[in-house]
Amino acid sequence: MSNPLRVGLAGLGTVGASVIKLLERQSTALASRTGRAIAIAAVSARERGRERGVDIAGFQWFDDPVAMAQSADIDLFVELMGGDEGPARASVEAALGAGKSVVTANKALLAKHGMSLATLAEKQKVALAFEASVAGGIPIVKTLREGLAGNEIRRVYGILNGTCNYILSRMELEKLSFEQCLREAQRLGYAEADPTFDIGGFDSAHKLAILTSLAFGAAVDAEAIHVEGIQSISLADLEAADELGYRIKLLGVAERSEHGIEQRVHPTMVAKSSAIAQVMGVTNAVTIDADAVKELTLVGPGAGGEATASAVVADIADIARGIRSAPFGLPVALLGHVARLPMQRHEGGYYIRLCVHDRPGAAAAIATRMAERQISLESIMQKGRGGRGVSTGAPVPVILITYATSETTIREALEAVVKDGYIAERPQVIRIERD
Amino acid sequence: MSNPLRVGLAGLGTVGASVIKLLERQSTALASRTGRAIAIAAVSARERGRERGVDIAGFQWFDDPVAMAQSADIDLFVELMGGDEGPARASVEAALGAGKSVVTANKALLAKHGMSLATLAEKQKVALAFEASVAGGIPIVKTLREGLAGNEIRRVYGILNGTCNYILSRMELEKLSFEQCLREAQRLGYAEADPTFDIGGFDSAHKLAILTSLAFGAAVDAEAIHVEGIQSISLADLEAADELGYRIKLLGVAERSEHGIEQRVHPTMVAKSSAIAQVMGVTNAVTIDADAVKELTLVGPGAGGEATASAVVADIADIARGIRSAPFGLPVALLGHVARLPMQRHEGGYYIRLCVHDRPGAAAAIATRMAERQISLESIMQKGRGGRGVSTGAPVPVILITYATSETTIREALEAVVKDGYIAERPQVIRIERD
């Protein structure tokens, strides 16, 4: 058996502590599987003395993660600090620069600096592994990078943020408001005190940027992602979705067409019968459409200390085995700079909820505005207000489901509808994703 | 770039032809991903001239796959002939013996000779890869062998046979008989003319034997699997399952307890809300319960030329990259010879459908037989025959759902019930699997 692989671990939060526990618990099995003992040699965190449920007294301590990253006492640097600049970036660059492989769970860092870090790893002939950065414990990076090596991928999409899926699931199942469910998510530790990053869709976007690169052999381009969060989703939308045979999920979708790559994060109507619609609560799921395998779906925990640590340890084990794939599947020079399609070019079906002043001619005017732009309606649903038989002029909900049209067309039509003055509120627009 | 990896392909059926097409279609991408060109150098099949939709004129032809396996003109032998003895076994042994890596989709061969082949591969320091042997295009072997390296797995279970799942799905959705659905499956090419191997559960058992070894680091032991097929499942069972909140799936289940490993293939009641229950038609799915990742489910195509070829090509790409893991995750000497639990030791809930002569005292007698053996009933459902208000003595269905008990206990209780003479038919017993 070779020398032990000496790991330096920076960041001792929930995931860091779980990595220490897992490596200890599985040390014999890991050595047998990889042919090499794996040993934590050094650790670094902001505070040395904090209680973490793991004993770090046996490891060399570094106040400065950059110093640890460059230390001759470690072979592999594991970055679990987070943040797209600062110590995380500096120490990962230092480790790669010093010729050490890196394992990280840091999606923000990869979304922003993935290309320069992969270039550095390649130059130094070391591994840069990040299974834990997307969808927690689900081995989606390995699946895209190795498991589907013979496929041309057409689309990858998924539920990439457990907080949002928890909130949408609870709203739907318990008929609660967005605000109530958000507070509940915060109470349970599923959402941060400032939840913007999760519910605004930005966390999903970071993960989608990484998936897009792996799936399509394209350079990471997080800036090109169209991002909408779930703040505007109301119970009325969830109930209408239910009646129409849909569920609403915050999806990250990356799709390749002849014109380029579309990357978008937004609330999405998915058929209730689809695999992705079954995924409730904090669970994540990713579906891949590819030419050979057709459709493959992976469902599992998207967060949590142990689940994320499972992915970190799998990366460490691969490095112990001597496996070193190109970080994004292809050498950086071969990653394409493919055109990213703006959201206006998106084509698909739409769910539109309008709050219409109940006046004669309203429905006709809306239908006319749609027809003028060749938008075909799959269904139209107007909720009565129950048996009074007279128009009161008070707003009523009208729900439209369109056949495929373009984002530009639908926006123009809705602008015209708004101008006509029949609408009491800003129209709600949710895109429909076909499986 | 290194020398091309020269592939010899034995077996040119649907999967073999698809492998040729995929390797050609993806040749540039594969060379970029793996750093090495992959080229088919030689092929072998029973009939040279048959029309296969692919041009094999450019490849060296071998009548004898064993000769090809040993040829100096190939680096890697791909076995797609099938069969657990004969040419498949002889040529795989010949290739490994000649120091060539092997990729195979042959579950029967691995279930029977997996240990001796892995020993040979290890001795020769070559790869023996078989992603395509279990669940077609789903990368479950890689996930167990590499993706979950840091986990201790408690249970792995899944829908491993598309034919059975197709038949059960159609029976349920269209209220058709088993025989009708089997004929339909045969017409569509989902079932063989002699369907015993699929519907009897034997195909699932071969796959389960491989999964068990990978999940638990244990030697393959297909003989120890308890196997029941779906022939006895009736519409009455599917309808009762539906009313009780379950679906019936043919599952392969391997579970580790303190006493040993349980391996079983049988029709199973799964909660309608579970991920596995959503899987309809020819699709396969595998769920893994493990200590760190908790629950992970992979859903995808379990058969078909292109999907299976996707798995074969992923294995070829790994070998081109120089990845060589122990075939069953651990060196053969470290694979445990863990006790396999006989089915009598199984503990779980049971669904029991009895066809009871409608005579006074029948229900009381059945309940007594259960109570005598401390079997607790979660529910009992007796279907009336509609409003006549008199007992006619004709048989009526009685359905029992038990809490956890042992296989031995339930069999003894049912034997006593049968002896009491109230039962018109052999009791139907279906085990319940909790998610």
Interface residues (C-beta under 8 A of the other chain):
Chain A: S18 L22 L23 R25 Q26 A29 L30 S32 R33 T34 E131 G137 I138 P139 K142 T143 E146 G147 L148 A149 G150 N151 E152 G217 A275 Q278 A290 D291 A292 V293 K294 E295 L296 T297 L298 V299 G300 P301 G304 E306 A307 A309 S310 V312 V313 A314 I316 A317 D318 R321 I323 S325 A326 G329 L330 P331 L334
Chain B: S18 L22 L23 R25 Q26 A29 L30 S32 R33 T34 E131 G137 I138 P139 K142 T143 E146 G147 L148 A149 G150 N151 E152 G217 A275 Q278 A290 D291 A292 V293 K294 E295 L296 T297 L298 V299 G300 P301 G304 E306 A307 A309 S310 V312 V313 A314 I316 A317 D318 R321 I323 S325 A326 G329 L330 P331 L334
